[in-house]
Amino acid sequence: MKFDNRVTAMLGVELPIVQAPMGWIARSQLASAVSNAGGMGIIETSSGELDVIKEEIRKMRDLTDKPFGVNIAQAFVRDPNIAQFVIDEGVTFVTTSAGSPTRYTAQLKSAGLTVFHVVPTLRAALKAVEAGVDGLIVEGGEGGGFKNPNEVASMVLLPLVRSRVDVPIIAAGGFVDGASMAAAFALGAEGIQMGTRMVSAAESPVHENWKQAVVDAAETDTVFLNRFHSPALRALRTNRTSELEKRIDENIMGQFGRARDLYFGGDMEAAVALSGQVCGRIDEVKPVATILGEIHEEFFRTIASLAEKYPA
Ligand SMILES: Cc1cc2nc3c(=O)[nH]c(=O)nc-3n(C[C@H](O)[C@H](O)[C@H](O)COP(=O)(O)O)c2cc1C
């Protein structure tokens, strides 16, 4: 059973499943595993470490002959030449996020790249389409990472955006298996992007403590921080983030902490472990190929069983 839609055609992938960009995490080890399993591996630039990223892109060419992309998280990578950097690296698929779609879309598209912009609201979606993007990544507030302070769940946002735009949509926020992917498709998506599932995959470079914390977490174990400032963020509940949750008068971005000590040293209180509510549905660390294979199989099983139960 094959996926054959606008997202597989535009991205040149077998599975319309995108691995989320994640600072320091979305590098060649994880991204090549996703691309080799038939999905779309993405290299991050939000770390701002462009020399390292250049090397990671080079490694991708050794590790896979399948398509991969790069994310430009505009608020986090300050280099004004970032779009040209991505073009010069010969990348063909880019997701832009955390910034205005008018900033780089024309430049990237005139160089022949396919551009999907991440949007958390209908208004942002309309603006991105107006700016000429090829598609949207529609991100619900249940997802992990930096968020619009006025968060809207995927269940509301996806069909709303679908009803007002024609471009292909990749759904992000809450997707983890074939059933949730089928739900996204019922709401108008033609692909999914996963962050929390990928941070806890076997090939993810983060410390085992973070992966285990995702496995142990209940669906209620995330906090939504910085709600009254910007950017807001969703992260795993720890002593540190429970305390930050109460600081509603202060922009807590300065309290993010020592990310490397958490990400790679495993000290879960050293910083903020970005994660989505879907952590409550992840109960095992698995290799990327197993995750994608199971999603593929369960997606078609889900839609077949619905068609059988509810024949038209
Ligand atoms: C650890 C982590 C880091 C993230 N960093 C980025 C980033 O650099 N750029 C970006 O566009 N999104 C980032 N995100 C958001 C993801 O791209 C994705 O849309 C989100 O995780 C989807 O929701 P899910 O966690 O329910 O899968 C991050 C998410 C996580 C969990």
PDBQT file of the ligand as one rigid body, heavy atoms in Angstrom, charges set to zero:
ROOT
HETATM    1  C1  LIG A 401      13.055  19.019  21.327  1.00  0.00    +0.000 C 
HETATM    2  C2  LIG A 401      12.268  19.793  20.282  1.00  0.00    +0.000 A 
HETATM    3  C3  LIG A 401      12.916  20.823  19.566  1.00  0.00    +0.000 A 
HETATM    4  C4  LIG A 401      12.230  21.538  18.577  1.00  0.00    +0.000 A 
HETATM    5  N1  LIG A 401      12.896  22.489  17.827  1.00  0.00    +0.000 NA
HETATM    6  C5  LIG A 401      12.299  23.043  16.739  1.00  0.00    +0.000 A 
HETATM    7  C6  LIG A 401      13.036  23.856  15.813  1.00  0.00    +0.000 A 
HETATM    8  O1  LIG A 401      14.229  24.078  15.946  1.00  0.00    +0.000 OA
HETATM    9  N2  LIG A 401      12.361  24.373  14.740  1.00  0.00    +0.000 N 
HETATM   10  C7  LIG A 401      11.027  24.126  14.531  1.00  0.00    +0.000 A 
HETATM   11  O2  LIG A 401      10.465  24.595  13.531  1.00  0.00    +0.000 OA
HETATM   12  N3  LIG A 401      10.315  23.354  15.387  1.00  0.00    +0.000 NA
HETATM   13  C8  LIG A 401      10.926  22.797  16.466  1.00  0.00    +0.000 A 
HETATM   14  N4  LIG A 401      10.198  21.950  17.299  1.00  0.00    +0.000 N 
HETATM   15  C9  LIG A 401       8.768  21.669  17.016  1.00  0.00    +0.000 C 
HETATM   16  C10 LIG A 401       8.691  20.500  16.066  1.00  0.00    +0.000 C 
HETATM   17  O3  LIG A 401       9.138  20.937  14.811  1.00  0.00    +0.000 OA
HETATM   18  C11 LIG A 401       7.311  19.835  15.853  1.00  0.00    +0.000 C 
HETATM   19  O4  LIG A 401       6.504  20.627  15.028  1.00  0.00    +0.000 OA
HETATM   20  C12 LIG A 401       6.579  19.433  17.074  1.00  0.00    +0.000 C 
HETATM   21  O5  LIG A 401       7.445  18.745  17.939  1.00  0.00    +0.000 OA
HETATM   22  C13 LIG A 401       5.409  18.549  16.681  1.00  0.00    +0.000 C 
HETATM   23  O6  LIG A 401       4.686  18.099  17.779  1.00  0.00    +0.000 OA
HETATM   24  P1  LIG A 401       4.939  16.693  18.540  1.00  0.00    +0.000 P 
HETATM   25  O7  LIG A 401       6.033  17.015  19.502  1.00  0.00    +0.000 OA
HETATM   26  O8  LIG A 401       3.638  16.412  19.159  1.00  0.00    +0.000 OA
HETATM   27  O9  LIG A 401       5.379  15.699  17.517  1.00  0.00    +0.000 OA
HETATM   28  C14 LIG A 401      10.863  21.239  18.315  1.00  0.00    +0.000 A 
HETATM   29  C15 LIG A 401      10.222  20.215  19.066  1.00  0.00    +0.000 A 
HETATM   30  C16 LIG A 401      10.909  19.492  20.027  1.00  0.00    +0.000 A 
HETATM   31  C17 LIG A 401      10.188  18.384  20.772  1.00  0.00    +0.000 C 
ENDROOT
TORSDOF 0
